Amino acid sequence: MNTSDYYGEARIIAANLKNAGREADGTNLIDAIEAGATATEILMALRFHLMNLLADQSLPTIIRSPTESLYKRINSVLS
């Protein structure tokens, strides 16, 4: 059984992004959670936004590590 709190982790990443001055990126993650109608839809949206974050080489390491971890786990669940 997978006990991960994907939404909680995404909210923490969003807060860290906002604290780092990346308001739009943080808002995208929160919007993905709040706008989704189903768990699958939410996870797909989170995966999309996390993938875009990881493509940004300027993403601070302190944010990159949890982002990478969450992306990999969500990707695994959706595959």
Secondary structure as the mmCIF struct_conf table of DSSP 4:
data_model
#
loop_
_struct_conf.conf_type_id
_struct_conf.id
_struct_conf.beg_label_comp_id
_struct_conf.beg_label_asym_id
_struct_conf.beg_label_seq_id
_struct_conf.end_label_comp_id
_struct_conf.end_label_asym_id
_struct_conf.end_label_seq_id
HELX_RH_AL_P HELX_RH_AL_P1 TYR A 6 ASN A 19
TURN_TY1_P TURN_TY1_P1 ALA A 20 GLY A 21
HELX_RH_AL_P HELX_RH_AL_P2 GLU A 23 ALA A 35
BEND BEND1 ALA A 37 THR A 38
HELX_RH_AL_P HELX_RH_AL_P3 ALA A 39 ALA A 55
TURN_TY1_P TURN_TY1_P2 GLN A 57 SER A 58
BEND BEND2 LEU A 59 LEU A 59
HELX_RH_AL_P HELX_RH_AL_P4 THR A 61 LEU A 78
#
